[in-house]
Amino acid sequence: MIDIIINEWRMFLRDKLFVFSTAFFIFSLFVVVFLGTIQNRKQQNYRNEAQEHVRNQWESLEAMNPHSAAHYGSYAFKPLSILNSMDSGVNDLTGNVIKLEGHVQNEIVYSEVSQALSVSKFGKLKSSLILQYVIPLFLIFLAYGTLSSEKETQRIKLLVFQGVSITKLTFAKSLSIWIYGFLLLLITVVFQSLVNVIDRELSFRLMFIIVSYGFYYYIISSVATYFSATLKNNTSALSSILAIWIMWTIFLPKIWGNTVEKIHPLPSRQNFKSNMKEDRSKGIDGHNPRDERREDLKEKILAEYGVDSLKNLPINFDGIVMQKDEEYGDQVWDKHFGSNYKILSKQKFLYQLSGFLNPFASLQSASMGFCGTDMIHHLDFLRKSEDYRRHLIKTLNDAHAYGGSKTGDWGWTVDNDFFKSVEGFKYVTPKIKEKIKYYFIDLSALLFWGIFITALIRFRINKNLVL
């Protein structure tokens, strides 16, 4: 088998079109990775500067009432992973800025797509675009050409008569083509590592990316070689292979995506907001002293401190009311935003299952996941930014309640040192070992396809071969 692979590569290298195409692919990958890295760094620098500017504004606040500062709020900017330059995933579609303030959990806004003049069918030019679409297509033509030439020259009959196993021949040819695609993948990953500072975590992510793309290239090469060997003529073989590739990359993802959205539909934005507003209005209204729940809380606090009126409390009841209002609001946000997050998780899970019908879906999901740009990582950012918002607002409300002011004293303020003491928002992308469980389906589907096509060649190639 090794001799056949070596011979195949000798034939490849004698073909000037192959050499020029390879040089073009490598040059294109270098350019895309390099430009993508530069653009990624610029975007991250902008976000770092914006986050620093927001922090400086917060630390420059003059003395004011803590509750006023809660309305002033802060902002969280979603950081970009280094591997965003390889596969941007959902980052271009989702927002990248979220306002953190009291009384409300805001939605993330300012997606890049919403600000773009035009939207490409395949998105921005990233190395993943070439690795997922262009190179597999080239592998198909290489796989088709190797066995079709053997058929046209009748050399395949001679090889069979000389005792060469047709199964071994098919495996050897598919592996020689897979090696080509795998080398292009390795070149991309190595260059990505050279132009970026790669730590241990990113090394693990790149390893999983290599495994995912390596499986997919093996599937593509083997399927194309199998069809080329078993169908009656070259035209039928090439047409069938291209039809499968088009179904995998264009039609099935769209069809399955629409199906998933119908099975697990998200509520409309209008209904989402109106339902939250309705639930929120049923809670404690921190600005309404006549609210029934406020009165219940009032009686409880008075009894706790053993006084008969708010003016005799040693603390500020207004701050307690504000925090209780926040805590009820948190329950409302958890109900509605949590429901949306669960729906998104169900949609992703169902879409991942389609990988057992379409390996391209598994490749895309794994690529985004290991690059840290999929919905799982996006939801992680939203949850952590909301956790910080709750911590921030509670810190301000506690200062209002227990900082030394009395009920009704809205003119009481905290100084600038207090605002500086409040820790700013810092987001760290979760380690892949914490999220790997979400991608077992994708890896399993790719492994399933690899085993399936291997078994197909091993046990069916001799029965279906058309000489």
Residue, then its C-alpha position, 0 to 999 in steps of 0.5 A: m500500500i505504501d508503494i501505491i501511495i508513493n507512486e500516486w504522489r509521484m504522479f501528482l508532483r509531475d502534474k503542473l496543474f496540481v503543483f500550481s494549485t497547491a502553491f495557490f492554496i498555500f499562498s491563499l491560506f497564508v494570506v487569509v491567516f495573516l490578514g485574519t490575524i491582523q484584523n482580529r488583533k485590531q478588533q480585540n484592541y478596539r474592544n480592550e480600549a473600549q473596556e478600559h475607557v468604560r472602566n476609567q469612566w467608572e473610576s472617575l465618577e464623582a461622589m453620588n448616590p449608589h443607586s444613581a450609579a446603578h442606573y449609570g451602569s457599566y458595559a461588558f465587551k465580548p473578547l475575541s479568541i485568537l482562533n476567531s481569525m480561523d473560524s469566527g462562528v456566530n461572533d459576526l451574527t451575535g452582538n459584542v456589547i452588553k450594558l450592565e445596569g440596575h433593574v434590567q438584564n439587557e440583550i447583547v447588541y452591535s453585531e458586526v453583521s448588523q453594521a455591515l453594508s453587505v452580507s456574504k452567503f459564506g460570511k467573512l473570508k476566513s481560513s475555515l472557508i477554504l478548509q471547509y469548502v474549497i479544499p474538500l472540493f479539490l480533494i473530490f476532483l483529485a479522487y475522481g481523477t485517480l481511479s477514472s484514469e485507471k479505468e480509461t487506460q484499462r490499467i486497473k484490469l491489469l492490476v487486478f489480474q496481477g493480484v493487486s487487491i482492489t480494496k487495497l488499491t482504493f484505500a491507498k488512493s484515498l489515503s494519498i489524497w487524504i494526506y494532501g488535504f491533511l498537509l494543507l490543514l497542518i500548514t494552516v495550523v502551523f502558520q496560525s501558531l507562528v503568527n499568534v502566541i499559542d499557549r497550552e489551552l490553544s494547543f489543545r484546541l488546535m489539536f481537536i481542530i486537526v482531528s475534526y478536519g482530518f476525519y472530514y477529509y478522510i470521509i470526503s476522500s474515501v467517499a469520492t474514491y468509492f464512487s469513482a470506483t463503483l459507478k459505471n462511468n466517469t461522468s456519473a461518478l463525478s456528478s454523484i460526488l458533486a451532488i452529495w457535496i452540494m447536499w452536505t454543504i448547502f441544502l441539508p444545513k439549511i433544511w435541517g436548520n429550518t426544521v430545528e427552528k420549527i421544532h424548538p421555536l424561539p419566542s418573538r422579540q415583541n412577546f419576549k419583552s412584553n412577557m418579561k415586562e408583565d412578570r416584572s410588574k408583579g414584583i416589588d416596585g422599588h420606587n413605589p412605597r404603596d406597593e403591597r410587597r413593599e409593605d410586607l417587607k417593611e413590616k418584616i424589617l421593622a420587626e427584625y430591628g425592633v422599631d416602629s417606623l422607618k425613620n428609627l431604622p439604623i439602616n436605609f430601607d430604600g437600599i434593601v427595597m432596591q436589592k429585593d427588587e433586583e432579586y425578584g427581577d433576577q428570577v424574571w430574567d432567569k425564567h425568560f432568558g433562561s428559557n431562551y438559552k435552553i431553547l438555543s441549547k436544544q436547537k444546537f443539540l438537535y442540529q448536532l444530531s444531523g451530523f450522522l446524516n451530514p458530516f459537514a454539520s459536525l465539522q462546522s459545529a466542531s470547528m466553531g466549538f474548538c475555536g471558541t466561537d460557537m453558541i455554547h461559548h457565547l452563552d457562557f459569556l452572557r451568563k458570566s456578564e449577568d453574574y457580574r451585573r448582579h454582583l455590581i448592583k448588589t454591591l451598590n445596593d448594599a452600600h446604599a442600605y448599610g453604608g451609613s445613610k438613613t431611609g429617605d436620604w437620597g442625597w447621601t453619596v459615596d466617594n470616588d474611592f468606593f467606585k474604584s474599589v468595585e472590581g471591574f468585569k473580566y471575562v476568561t474564555p472557558k478551557i476546552k476541557e470544561k466544554i468538550k462534553y458538548y462536542f462528543i456528538d460531533l466527534s462521534a458523528l465524524l468517527f461514525w462516518g469514518i468507520f462507515i466509509t471504511a467498512l463500505i470500501r472493505f466489504r463492498i468495493n469488490k462486489n460493486l466495482v465496475l471495470 
